[in-house]
Amino acid sequence: MTALPVLPSAAVACCSPMTAGVLEDDQAEALARMFKALGDPHRVKLLSIIAAADDKEACVCDLTEPVGLSQPTVSHHMKLLVEAGLVTREQRGRWAYFSIVPGILDSLAATLASRS
């Protein structure tokens, strides 16, 4: 079993709320990459499937049917989610398992929250 490294905590807490001040270039790029990955309804649905799973992870073999896409297409979408820093990938034998990066969705939501 080969586990990929989890993103550093700075990646999860990369960005303060947009209303808290001007983002640094690297923060803006990281946010844009994540939101771009979420700009596709299939990827949003894939994330929701993983988040709703009992153990908060899903095998790529279990993701194809719910979204109605072929395994190579689902793998492509998952690769983009991994590259955006939203999910981690762990290879177990011939199957890849995916988990949402802990705290990343809360971090994204917090960037959009206004500080009143």
All heavy atoms as an XYZ file, in Angstrom:
854
protein
N       0.852     -1.160      0.000
C       0.000      0.000      0.000
C       0.901      1.227      0.000
O       1.745      1.400      0.857
C      -0.900     -0.067      1.228
C      -1.587      1.205      1.553
S      -2.972      1.039      2.692
C      -2.163      0.771      4.242
N       0.696      2.095     -0.996
C       1.474      3.314     -1.110
C       0.573      4.509     -0.872
O      -0.393      4.712     -1.593
C       2.092      3.437     -2.519
O       2.864      2.279     -2.765
C       2.935      4.676     -2.639
N       0.870      5.261      0.149
C       0.086      6.454      0.461
C       0.837      7.672     -0.039
O       2.049      7.781      0.148
C      -0.151      6.555      1.952
N       0.123      8.557     -0.687
C       0.726      9.803     -1.110
C       0.747     10.756      0.076
O      -0.111     10.687      0.956
C      -0.085     10.412     -2.251
C      -0.070      9.599     -3.546
C      -0.954     10.273     -4.582
C       1.332      9.472     -4.084
N       1.721     11.654      0.114
C       1.786     12.576      1.253
C       0.589     13.511      1.286
O       0.086     13.919      0.254
C       3.083     13.349      0.994
C       3.344     13.203     -0.462
C       2.749     11.888     -0.872
N       0.145     13.812      2.485
C      -0.931     14.772      2.669
C      -0.346     16.161      2.494
O       0.800     16.418      2.849
C      -1.555     14.612      4.075
C      -2.603     15.674      4.337
C      -2.145     13.224      4.223
N      -1.127     17.045      1.931
C      -0.655     18.411      1.729
C      -0.303     19.051      3.059
O      -0.935     18.769      4.073
C      -1.743     19.238      1.045
C      -2.095     18.813     -0.372
C      -3.292     19.620     -0.860
C      -0.929     19.006     -1.295
N       0.704     19.914      3.062
C       1.044     20.602      4.302
C      -0.147     21.409      4.798
O      -0.985     21.838      4.024
C       2.202     21.514      3.913
C       2.382     21.408      2.459
C       1.518     20.315      1.939
N      -0.190     21.608      6.110
C      -1.329     22.325      6.685
C      -1.468     23.716      6.096
O      -2.557     24.270      6.047
C      -1.201     22.393      8.201
O      -0.021     23.065      8.557
N      -0.386     24.302      5.619
C      -0.457     25.627      5.003
C      -1.339     25.603      3.768
O      -1.996     26.587      3.439
C       0.940     26.123      4.644
N      -1.392     24.455      3.076
C      -2.236     24.360      1.887
C      -3.703     24.335      2.270
O      -4.549     24.867      1.570
C      -1.879     23.108      1.090
N      -4.013     23.714      3.398
C      -5.400     23.660      3.850
C      -5.838     25.027      4.348
O      -6.938     25.488      4.081
C      -5.579     22.598      4.950
C      -6.978     22.644      5.524
C      -5.284     21.208      4.398
N      -4.982     25.681      5.076
C      -5.313     26.995      5.622
C      -4.625     28.080      4.812
O      -4.165     29.070      5.344
C      -4.876     27.057      7.083
N      -4.592     27.872      3.501
C      -3.832     28.773      2.637
C      -4.401     30.169      2.585
O      -3.692     31.116      2.342
C      -3.760     28.221      1.217
S      -5.311     28.371      0.294
N      -5.670     30.246      2.823
C      -6.282     31.523      2.506
C      -7.220     32.004      3.586
O      -8.079     31.271      4.039
C      -7.052     31.396      1.195
S      -6.026     30.684     -0.099
N      -7.037     33.235      3.952
C      -7.969     33.847      4.888
C      -9.181     34.299      4.075
O      -9.156     34.301      2.854
C      -7.292     35.018      5.579
O      -6.845     35.950      4.625
N     -10.255     34.672      4.741
C     -11.424     35.139      4.003
C     -11.048     36.251      3.030
O     -10.192     37.082      3.322
C     -12.355     35.650      5.099
C     -11.956     34.881      6.313
C     -10.473     34.684      6.178
N     -11.682     36.249      1.877
C     -11.374     37.247      0.858
C     -11.614     38.657      1.365
O     -10.997     39.602      0.887
C     -12.191     36.992     -0.402
C     -11.759     35.773     -1.149
S     -12.703     35.662     -2.663
C     -11.685     34.536     -3.579
N     -12.483     38.786      2.332
C     -12.779     40.114      2.872
C     -11.761     40.551      3.922
O     -11.859     41.656      4.448
C     -14.188     40.136      3.490
O     -14.249     39.130      4.502
C     -15.247     39.885      2.442
N     -10.783     39.681      4.221
C      -9.796     40.005      5.249
C      -8.601     40.764      4.688
O      -7.719     41.139      5.430
C      -9.322     38.730      5.944
N      -8.558     40.956      3.401
C      -7.442     41.673      2.801
C      -7.071     41.076      1.464
O      -7.639     40.075      1.030
N      -6.110     41.681      0.837
C      -5.684     41.245     -0.493
C      -4.898     39.939     -0.376
O      -3.999     39.814      0.454
C      -4.811     42.335     -1.156
C      -4.316     41.879     -2.514
C      -5.596     43.635     -1.274
N      -5.264     38.972     -1.210
C      -4.573     37.686     -1.217
C      -3.197     37.824     -1.860
O      -3.015     38.618     -2.786
C      -5.372     36.653     -2.019
C      -6.743     36.262     -1.495
C      -7.445     35.361     -2.505
C      -6.621     35.553     -0.168
N      -2.257     37.032     -1.383
C      -0.955     36.934     -2.036
C      -1.163     36.182     -3.350
O      -2.135     35.437     -3.514
C       0.025     36.163     -1.146
C       0.337     36.842      0.168
C       1.135     38.130     -0.019
O       1.965     38.198     -0.939
O       0.898     39.071      0.756
N      -0.227     36.340     -4.295
C      -0.350     35.681     -5.601
C      -0.481     34.171     -5.473
O      -1.312     33.562     -6.137
C       0.848     36.019     -6.495
C       0.837     37.461     -6.968
O      -0.222     38.131     -6.854
O       1.885     37.925     -7.463
N       0.341     33.555     -4.610
C       0.292     32.097     -4.473
C      -1.035     31.635     -3.858
O      -1.568     30.587     -4.220
C       1.477     31.566     -3.679
C       1.587     32.137     -2.281
O       1.097     33.255     -2.034
O       2.171     31.457     -1.414
N      -1.594     32.437     -2.958
C      -2.889     32.112     -2.377
C      -3.985     32.195     -3.435
O      -4.854     31.329     -3.519
C      -3.222     33.057     -1.224
C      -2.335     32.909     -0.016
C      -2.626     33.989      1.017
O      -2.875     35.138      0.677
N      -2.600     33.601      2.279
N      -3.941     33.236     -4.242
C      -4.933     33.411     -5.299
C      -4.844     32.280     -6.314
O      -5.867     31.762     -6.782
C      -4.743     34.759     -5.981
N      -3.628     31.853     -6.657
C      -3.451     30.751     -7.603
C      -3.985     29.441     -7.041
O      -4.646     28.676     -7.739
C      -1.974     30.607     -7.976
C      -1.477     31.715     -8.873
C       0.021     31.637     -9.143
O       0.600     30.535     -9.033
O       0.596     32.683     -9.468
N      -3.715     29.173     -5.765
C      -4.206     27.944     -5.140
C      -5.729     27.933     -5.102
O      -6.358     26.916     -5.428
C      -3.636     27.802     -3.725
N      -6.316     29.045     -4.726
C      -7.781     29.142     -4.689
C      -8.382     28.977     -6.073
O      -9.368     28.260     -6.254
C      -8.209     30.491     -4.116
C      -8.408     30.572     -2.627
C      -8.740     31.993     -2.212
C      -9.481     29.626     -2.169
N      -7.801     29.641     -7.054
C      -8.317     29.555     -8.425
C      -8.257     28.114     -8.932
O      -9.193     27.636     -9.579
C      -7.530     30.483     -9.344
N      -7.177     27.412     -8.630
C      -7.024     26.017     -9.052
C      -8.123     25.150     -8.426
O      -8.731     24.318     -9.086
C      -5.625     25.518     -8.677
C      -5.239     24.214     -9.261
C      -3.758     23.843     -9.052
N      -3.180     24.227     -7.776
C      -2.349     25.264     -7.583
N      -2.001     26.032     -8.591
N      -1.862     25.522     -6.397
N      -8.395     25.381     -7.140
C      -9.437     24.598     -6.461
C     -10.817     24.912     -7.012
O     -11.600     24.009     -7.312
C      -9.398     24.876     -4.954
C      -8.183     24.303     -4.281
S      -8.219     24.699     -2.519
C      -6.516     24.482     -2.097
N     -11.126     26.201     -7.158
C     -12.446     26.564     -7.659
C     -12.620     26.146     -9.121
O     -13.724     25.772     -9.531
C     -12.718     28.053     -7.465
C     -13.050     28.411     -6.045
C     -12.261     29.289     -5.335
C     -14.155     27.857     -5.410
C     -12.561     29.612     -4.012
C     -14.470     28.172     -4.092
C     -13.665     29.051     -3.391
N     -11.541     26.178     -9.893
C     -11.630     25.715    -11.281
C     -11.950     24.218    -11.316
O     -12.780     23.775    -12.106
C     -10.315     25.982    -12.016
C     -10.352     25.587    -13.471
C      -9.075     25.953    -14.192
C      -9.158     25.547    -15.649
N      -7.935     25.875    -16.379
N     -11.323     23.465    -10.432
C     -11.606     22.030    -10.370
C     -13.060     21.785     -9.992
O     -13.678     20.821    -10.453
C     -10.673     21.345     -9.373
N     -13.629     22.650     -9.171
C     -15.024     22.515     -8.756
C     -16.001     23.109     -9.769
O     -17.211     23.071     -9.554
C     -15.231     23.181     -7.391
C     -14.526     22.477     -6.235
C     -14.638     23.310     -4.972
C     -15.089     21.081     -6.032
N     -15.480     23.622    -10.877
C     -16.322     24.212    -11.912
C     -16.987     23.187    -12.808
O     -17.730     23.549    -13.715
N     -16.748     21.920    -12.570
C     -17.346     20.861    -13.377
C     -18.318     20.078    -12.500
O     -17.936     19.610    -11.422
C     -16.251     19.934    -13.913
C     -16.810     18.840    -14.785
O     -17.333     17.846    -14.228
O     -16.736     18.962    -16.020
N     -19.566     19.907    -12.944
C     -20.553     19.214    -12.103
C     -20.194     17.763    -11.789
O     -20.543     17.266    -10.712
C     -21.854     19.299    -12.911
C     -21.468     19.726    -14.274
C     -20.132     20.386    -14.185
N     -19.475     17.085    -12.685
C     -19.068     15.708    -12.398
C     -18.088     15.673    -11.225
O     -18.183     14.815    -10.345
C     -18.424     15.045    -13.625
C     -19.395     14.795    -14.724
N     -19.337     15.452    -15.920
C     -20.453     13.948    -14.800
C     -20.321     15.035    -16.688
N     -21.019     14.119    -16.040
N     -17.157     16.622    -11.192
C     -16.183     16.646    -10.098
C     -16.851     17.010     -8.775
O     -16.505     16.468     -7.730
C     -15.024     17.577    -10.440
C     -14.157     17.002    -11.567
C     -12.875     17.751    -11.753
N     -13.004     19.017    -12.409
C     -12.950     19.212    -13.726
N     -12.777     18.182    -14.538
N     -13.058     20.416    -14.234
N     -17.820     17.909     -8.815
C     -18.566     18.244     -7.596
C     -19.305     17.010     -7.095
O     -19.292     16.707     -5.898
C     -19.533     19.426     -7.846
C     -20.431     19.655     -6.647
C     -18.756     20.689     -8.195
N     -19.930     16.276     -8.004
C     -20.654     15.067     -7.600
C     -19.687     14.018     -7.058
O     -19.985     13.354     -6.054
C     -21.459     14.497     -8.763
C     -22.334     13.333     -8.332
C     -23.373     12.986     -9.351
C     -24.257     11.868     -8.797
N     -25.301     11.498     -9.737
N     -18.537     13.856     -7.689
C     -17.538     12.905     -7.193
C     -17.113     13.255     -5.764
O     -17.009     12.375     -4.908
C     -16.323     12.857     -8.129
C     -16.571     12.196     -9.480
C     -15.438     12.517    -10.451
C     -16.746     10.691     -9.327
N     -16.884     14.536     -5.502
C     -16.537     14.963     -4.145
C     -17.660     14.648     -3.167
O     -17.407     14.195     -2.046
C     -16.269     16.473     -4.112
C     -14.855     16.943     -4.354
C     -14.775     18.452     -4.236
C     -13.870     16.288     -3.433
N     -18.893     14.863     -3.589
C     -20.020     14.602     -2.689
C     -20.153     13.112     -2.393
O     -20.519     12.730     -1.283
C     -21.317     15.162     -3.270
O     -21.802     14.372     -4.339
N     -19.847     12.274     -3.361
C     -19.893     10.819     -3.146
C     -18.857     10.408     -2.110
O     -19.142      9.630     -1.203
C     -19.689     10.065     -4.481
C     -20.875     10.314     -5.422
C     -19.481      8.574     -4.236
C     -20.618      9.885     -6.851
N     -17.658     10.946     -2.242
C     -16.590     10.622     -1.289
C     -16.960     11.130      0.105
O     -16.824     10.416      1.092
C     -15.244     11.213     -1.755
C     -14.825     10.583     -3.081
C     -14.172     11.002     -0.692
C     -13.682     11.298     -3.777
N     -17.450     12.364      0.174
C     -17.807     12.954      1.472
C     -18.937     12.187      2.150
O     -18.979     12.101      3.375
C     -18.201     14.416      1.285
N     -19.836     11.607      1.364
C     -20.980     10.886      1.923
C     -20.666      9.429      2.271
O     -21.457      8.781      2.950
C     -22.147     10.935      0.941
N     -19.517      8.937      1.834
C     -19.149      7.542      2.105
C     -18.936      7.335      3.600
O     -18.474      8.240      4.303
C     -17.882      7.174      1.338
N     -19.281      6.139      4.073
C     -19.167      5.835      5.505
C     -17.772      6.102      6.054
O     -17.608      6.663      7.120
C     -19.550      4.381      5.786
C     -21.049      4.147      5.620
O     -21.822      5.129      5.737
O     -21.429      3.003      5.365
N     -16.747      5.691      5.316
C     -15.371      5.869      5.784
C     -14.686      7.077      5.148
O     -13.483      7.230      5.227
C     -14.564      4.594      5.554
C     -14.695      4.072      4.128
O     -15.360      4.740      3.301
O     -14.136      3.009      3.832
N     -15.483      7.923      4.492
C     -14.981      9.169      3.882
C     -13.902      8.918      2.834
O     -13.017      9.743      2.622
C     -14.460     10.147      4.940
C     -15.470     10.514      5.991
C     -16.624     11.275      5.413
C     -17.561     11.719      6.518
N     -18.932     11.752      6.118
N     -13.990      7.757      2.171
C     -13.103      7.468      1.060
C     -13.868      6.620      0.062
O     -14.884      6.027      0.398
C     -11.821      6.754      1.507
C     -12.030      5.334      1.975
C     -10.732      4.609      2.277
O      -9.669      5.239      2.324
O     -10.795      3.392      2.461
N     -13.374      6.610     -1.186
C     -14.041      5.819     -2.211
C     -13.014      5.281     -3.191
O     -12.035      5.955     -3.523
C     -15.079      6.658     -2.942
N     -13.269      4.074     -3.648
C     -12.460      3.449     -4.690
C     -12.939      3.980     -6.030
O     -14.142      4.189     -6.234
C     -12.644      1.930     -4.626
S     -11.811      1.051     -5.966
N     -12.012      4.172     -6.935
C     -12.403      4.638     -8.266
C     -13.401      3.666     -8.889
O     -14.293      4.081     -9.636
C     -11.169      4.872     -9.168
C     -10.519      3.556     -9.570
C     -11.531      5.684    -10.395
N     -13.317      2.400     -8.523
C     -14.234      1.393     -9.066
C     -15.674      1.642     -8.616
O     -16.611      1.211     -9.279
C     -13.781     -0.010     -8.672
S     -13.697     -0.297     -6.889
N     -15.854      2.357     -7.507
C     -17.195      2.659     -7.000
C     -17.706      4.027     -7.449
O     -18.822      4.407     -7.106
C     -17.207      2.603     -5.469
C     -16.913      1.205     -4.946
O     -17.340      0.229     -5.587
O     -16.247      1.100     -3.903
N     -16.898      4.764     -8.182
C     -17.283      6.111     -8.584
C     -17.845      6.193     -9.998
O     -18.475      7.189    -10.351
C     -16.077      7.056     -8.463
C     -15.535      7.281     -7.057
C     -14.245      8.091     -7.111
C     -16.568      7.960     -6.189
N     -17.628      5.176    -10.801
C     -18.028      5.259    -12.210
C     -19.540      5.211    -12.395
O     -20.108      6.039    -13.102
C     -17.359      4.145    -13.035
O     -17.674      2.891    -12.452
C     -15.863      4.337    -13.094
N     -20.191      4.258    -11.757
C     -21.633      4.090    -11.954
C     -22.451      5.299    -11.496
O     -23.326      5.769    -12.230
C     -22.126      2.825    -11.252
C     -23.580      2.523    -11.543
C     -24.048      1.249    -10.860
O     -23.249      0.303    -10.720
O     -25.216      1.227    -10.456
N     -22.193      5.853    -10.297
C     -23.016      6.982     -9.846
C     -22.953      8.217    -10.747
O     -23.911      8.976    -10.811
C     -22.467      7.315     -8.464
C     -21.746      6.102     -8.019
C     -21.254      5.428     -9.267
N     -21.846      8.423    -11.434
C     -21.736      9.599    -12.303
C     -21.972      9.257    -13.775
O     -22.030     10.151    -14.616
C     -20.377     10.325    -12.139
C     -20.282     10.987    -10.786
C     -19.217      9.400    -12.375
N     -22.100      7.959    -14.070
C     -22.395      7.543    -15.440
C     -21.273      7.798    -16.422
O     -21.515      8.052    -17.599
N     -20.040      7.728    -15.944
C     -18.876      7.953    -16.794
C     -17.992      6.711    -16.785
O     -18.046      5.906    -15.857
C     -18.067      9.153    -16.295
C     -18.786     10.499    -16.269
C     -17.932     11.545    -15.572
C     -19.130     10.944    -17.680
N     -17.166      6.585    -17.800
C     -16.239      5.452    -17.865
C     -15.144      5.605    -16.818
O     -14.878      6.721    -16.336
C     -15.613      5.362    -19.258
O     -14.759      6.470    -19.478
N     -14.493      4.509    -16.478
C     -13.421      4.546    -15.479
C     -12.285      5.483    -15.890
O     -11.812      6.267    -15.055
C     -12.926      3.128    -15.189
C     -11.963      3.018    -14.018
C     -10.518      3.245    -14.427
O     -10.114      2.853    -15.522
N      -9.761      3.877    -13.574
N     -11.835      5.480    -17.159
C     -10.776      6.431    -17.525
C     -11.198      7.903    -17.364
O     -10.405      8.743    -16.947
C     -10.489      6.106    -18.988
C     -10.909      4.684    -19.142
C     -12.096      4.521    -18.244
N     -12.460      8.198    -17.649
C     -12.943      9.573    -17.502
C     -13.017      9.965    -16.025
O     -12.611     11.064    -15.641
C     -14.312      9.743    -18.182
O     -14.185      9.385    -19.563
C     -14.818     11.172    -18.068
N     -13.501      9.051    -15.191
C     -13.545      9.322    -13.747
C     -12.123      9.502    -13.227
O     -11.852     10.421    -12.437
C     -14.288      8.205    -12.986
C     -14.096      8.349    -11.478
C     -15.770      8.219    -13.340
N     -11.204      8.660    -13.667
C      -9.805      8.792    -13.241
C      -9.237     10.153    -13.629
O      -8.484     10.763    -12.864
C      -8.956      7.669    -13.836
O      -9.301      6.447    -13.250
N      -9.595     10.634    -14.803
C      -9.136     11.951    -15.246
C      -9.682     13.041    -14.316
O      -8.939     13.930    -13.869
C      -9.568     12.216    -16.684
C      -9.356     13.637    -17.112
N      -8.102     14.155    -17.376
C     -10.226     14.663    -17.293
C      -8.219     15.434    -17.704
N      -9.492     15.757    -17.659
N     -10.979     12.976    -14.024
C     -11.576     13.964    -13.118
C     -10.919     13.899    -11.735
O     -10.651     14.934    -11.121
C     -13.081     13.734    -12.990
C     -13.871     14.211    -14.168
N     -13.903     15.528    -14.579
C     -14.672     13.535    -15.034
C     -14.691     15.650    -15.631
N     -15.168     14.455    -15.928
N     -10.660     12.692    -11.257
C     -10.046     12.541     -9.942
C      -8.614     13.081     -9.952
O      -8.171     13.676     -8.977
C     -10.090     11.085     -9.492
C     -11.498     10.551     -9.256
S     -12.535     11.605     -8.196
C     -11.579     11.620     -6.685
N      -7.911     12.892    -11.042
C      -6.552     13.433    -11.157
C      -6.574     14.952    -11.014
O      -5.735     15.542    -10.323
C      -5.943     13.041    -12.500
C      -4.565     13.606    -12.732
C      -4.033     13.243    -14.096
C      -2.698     13.935    -14.304
N      -2.278     13.948    -15.682
N      -7.558     15.594    -11.636
C      -7.667     17.052    -11.531
C      -7.991     17.489    -10.107
O      -7.470     18.501     -9.630
C      -8.719     17.566    -12.514
C      -8.381     17.368    -13.992
C      -9.544     17.822    -14.863
C      -7.104     18.100    -14.369
N      -8.825     16.718     -9.420
C      -9.140     17.038     -8.029
C      -7.921     16.863     -7.124
O      -7.707     17.647     -6.199
C     -10.307     16.184     -7.534
C     -11.670     16.507     -8.141
C     -12.693     15.439     -7.785
C     -12.143     17.885     -7.702
N      -7.109     15.840     -7.407
C      -5.869     15.632     -6.645
C      -4.907     16.786     -6.906
O      -4.333     17.365     -5.978
C      -5.223     14.272     -6.997
C      -3.810     14.168     -6.425
C      -6.081     13.118     -6.505
N      -4.725     17.140     -8.184
C      -3.805     18.222     -8.540
C      -4.231     19.557     -7.944
O      -3.397     20.400     -7.629
C      -3.686     18.341    -10.061
C      -2.920     17.197    -10.688
C      -2.937     17.224    -12.207
O      -3.681     18.029    -12.806
O      -2.205     16.409    -12.804
N      -5.536     19.739     -7.773
C      -6.045     20.983     -7.191
C      -5.888     21.000     -5.676
O      -6.091     22.031     -5.039
C      -7.520     21.167     -7.565
N      -5.527     19.861     -5.082
C      -5.326     19.798     -3.644
C      -6.591     19.530     -2.852
O      -6.622     19.743     -1.642
N      -7.628     19.056     -3.529
C      -8.895     18.794     -2.857
C      -9.024     17.370     -2.344
O      -9.736     17.117     -1.383
C     -10.063     19.099     -3.803
C     -10.174     20.562     -4.231
C     -11.147     20.707     -5.386
C     -10.590     21.419     -3.062
N      -8.352     16.447     -2.998
C      -8.422     15.037     -2.609
C      -7.035     14.422     -2.594
O      -6.127     14.906     -3.256
C      -9.270     14.196     -3.587
C     -10.517     13.644     -3.034
C      -9.516     14.838     -4.866
N      -6.896     13.363     -1.810
C      -5.664     12.571     -1.824
C      -5.969     11.242     -2.497
O      -7.117     10.794     -2.525
C      -5.139     12.313     -0.395
O      -6.136     11.638      0.358
C      -4.740     13.603      0.287
N      -4.932     10.632     -3.022
C      -5.059      9.364     -3.736
C      -4.140      8.348     -3.085
O      -2.978      8.650     -2.812
C      -4.653      9.556     -5.195
C      -4.713      8.319     -6.040
C      -4.193      8.649     -7.456
N      -4.392      7.578     -8.373
C      -3.581      6.531     -8.521
N      -2.487      6.449     -7.784
N      -3.837      5.588     -9.393
N      -4.669      7.143     -2.845
C      -3.869      6.058     -2.293
C      -4.063      4.837     -3.178
O      -5.193      4.425     -3.435
C      -4.320      5.746     -0.871
C      -3.513      4.654     -0.209
C      -4.012      4.350      1.190
O      -4.631      5.210      1.824
O      -3.768      3.216      1.639
N      -2.970      4.278     -3.646
C      -3.020      3.089     -4.502
C      -3.044      1.842     -3.625
O      -2.185      1.676     -2.764
C      -1.795      3.048     -5.428
C      -1.892      2.041     -6.530
C      -2.922      2.421     -7.582
O      -3.117      3.584     -7.883
N      -3.581      1.422     -8.128
N      -4.037      0.996     -3.829
C      -4.150     -0.284     -3.120
C      -4.315     -1.372     -4.163
O      -5.399     -1.548     -4.712
C      -5.334     -0.296     -2.164
C      -5.258      0.745     -1.066
C      -6.450      0.639     -0.148
N      -6.555      1.842      0.662
C      -7.658      2.187      1.296
N      -8.737      1.437      1.245
N      -7.685      3.300      1.994
N      -3.225     -2.066     -4.421
C      -3.264     -3.067     -5.483
C      -3.518     -2.379     -6.808
O      -2.846     -1.432     -7.161
N      -4.538     -2.834     -7.516
C      -4.807     -2.228     -8.824
C      -5.775     -1.061     -8.751
O      -6.044     -0.391     -9.743
C      -5.299     -3.285     -9.805
C      -6.673     -3.818     -9.504
C      -7.095     -4.847    -10.496
N      -7.626     -4.201    -11.681
C      -8.461     -4.749    -12.525
N      -8.842     -5.980    -12.356
N      -8.895     -4.095    -13.571
N      -6.355     -0.787     -7.571
C      -7.356      0.260     -7.447
C      -6.828      1.474     -6.694
O      -6.044      1.355     -5.764
C      -8.599     -0.266     -6.722
C      -9.290     -1.351     -7.486
C      -9.354     -2.669     -7.146
C      -9.980     -1.232     -8.728
N     -10.045     -3.370     -8.095
C     -10.448     -2.509     -9.084
C     -10.255     -0.170     -9.584
C     -11.173     -2.764    -10.242
C     -10.975     -0.417    -10.741
C     -11.424     -1.691    -11.058
N      -7.302      2.622     -7.100
C      -6.981      3.876     -6.423
C      -8.143      4.246     -5.511
O      -9.306      4.121     -5.895
C      -6.749      4.988     -7.439
N      -7.806      4.681     -4.301
C      -8.796      5.134     -3.332
C      -8.586      6.625     -3.081
O      -7.447      7.089     -3.004
C      -8.668      4.362     -2.014
C      -9.201      2.960     -2.116
C      -8.463      1.963     -2.737
C     -10.454      2.639     -1.615
C      -8.965      0.673     -2.849
C     -10.963      1.351     -1.723
C     -10.208      0.372     -2.340
O     -10.723     -0.892     -2.454
N      -9.672      7.337     -2.966
C      -9.615      8.782     -2.825
C     -10.294      9.236     -1.546
O     -11.323      8.696     -1.151
C     -10.286      9.458     -4.027
C      -9.594      9.159     -5.325
C      -9.992      8.088     -6.109
C      -8.530      9.935     -5.750
C      -9.349      7.802     -7.300
C      -7.879      9.657     -6.935
C      -8.294      8.588     -7.714
N      -9.695     10.247     -0.906
C     -10.249     10.868      0.298
C     -10.141     12.375      0.142
O      -9.192     12.881     -0.467
C      -9.455     10.462      1.539
O      -9.456      9.079      1.710
N     -11.088     13.080      0.715
C     -11.027     14.541      0.686
C      -9.966     14.990      1.682
O      -9.862     14.449      2.779
C     -12.398     15.143      1.028
C     -13.410     14.749     -0.062
C     -12.316     16.662      1.169
C     -14.830     15.168      0.213
N      -9.152     15.949      1.285
C      -8.118     16.492      2.170
C      -8.824     17.054      3.406
O      -9.749     17.865      3.276
C      -7.299     17.588      1.459
C      -6.384     18.311      2.436
C      -6.498     16.997      0.303
N      -8.416     16.609      4.595
C      -9.077     17.084      5.822
C      -9.078     18.606      5.927
O      -8.052     19.254      5.766
C      -8.242     16.456      6.948
C      -7.580     15.278      6.307
C      -7.342     15.668      4.872
N     -10.259     19.157      6.155
C     -10.403     20.590      6.361
C     -10.447     21.448      5.116
O     -10.718     22.646      5.207
N     -10.201     20.866      3.954
C     -10.086     21.694      2.749
C     -11.412     22.337      2.358
O     -11.445     23.487      1.938
C      -9.463     20.917      1.570
C      -8.976     21.880      0.479
C     -10.436     19.907      0.986
C      -7.830     22.742      0.885
N     -12.516     21.613      2.491
C     -13.802     22.188      2.109
C     -14.209     23.303      3.068
O     -14.750     24.326      2.649
C     -14.875     21.103      2.017
C     -14.599     20.028      0.956
C     -15.709     18.989      0.956
C     -14.414     20.638     -0.422
N     -13.912     23.124      4.349
C     -14.176     24.187      5.319
C     -13.315     25.410      5.020
O     -13.768     26.549      5.129
C     -13.909     23.706      6.751
C     -14.942     22.694      7.219
O     -16.077     22.703      6.700
O     -14.603     21.878      8.100
N     -12.076     25.163      4.627
C     -11.172     26.252      4.291
C     -11.682     27.034      3.079
O     -11.663     28.267      3.071
C      -9.774     25.696      4.018
O      -8.885     26.717      3.647
N     -12.160     26.306      2.067
C     -12.709     26.975      0.882
C     -13.944     27.793      1.248
O     -14.105     28.920      0.796
C     -13.073     25.949     -0.192
C     -11.931     25.429     -1.045
C     -12.438     24.349     -1.990
C     -11.278     26.544     -1.820
N     -14.810     27.195      2.047
C     -16.020     27.908      2.474
C     -15.650     29.160      3.258
O     -16.278     30.218      3.092
C     -16.913     26.989      3.300
N     -14.635     29.057      4.098
C     -14.229     30.196      4.919
C     -13.690     31.346      4.072
O     -13.840     32.509      4.438
C     -13.191     29.766      5.941
N     -13.091     31.028      2.926
C     -12.571     32.097      2.077
C     -13.693     32.951      1.501
O     -13.484     34.111      1.164
C     -11.707     31.558      0.914
O     -12.511     30.767      0.048
C     -10.522     30.783      1.406
N     -14.871     32.358      1.391
C     -16.009     33.088      0.838
C     -16.857     33.776      1.901
O     -17.706     34.598      1.583
C     -16.892     32.137      0.021
C     -16.208     31.491     -1.186
C     -17.135     30.474     -1.822
C     -15.754     32.527     -2.192
N     -16.618     33.405      3.141
C     -17.414     33.969      4.243
C     -16.968     35.404      4.513
O     -15.776     35.708      4.526
C     -17.246     33.123      5.503
N     -17.928     36.254      4.732
C     -17.569     37.641      5.057
C     -17.306     37.752      6.544
O     -17.884     37.018      7.354
C     -18.691     38.598      4.656
O     -19.828     38.376      5.450
N     -16.422     38.621      6.885
C     -16.121     38.857      8.307
C     -16.867     40.110      8.723
O     -16.468     41.215      8.426
C     -14.618     39.018      8.497
C     -13.887     37.713      8.262
C     -12.417     37.882      8.289
N     -11.962     38.390      9.579
C     -10.680     38.451      9.912
N      -9.769     38.035      9.080
N     -10.318     38.909     11.081
N     -17.951     39.905      9.408
C     -18.786     41.037      9.821
C     -18.310     41.597     11.139
O     -17.897     40.957     12.011
C     -20.228     40.590      9.954
O     -20.667     40.076      8.718
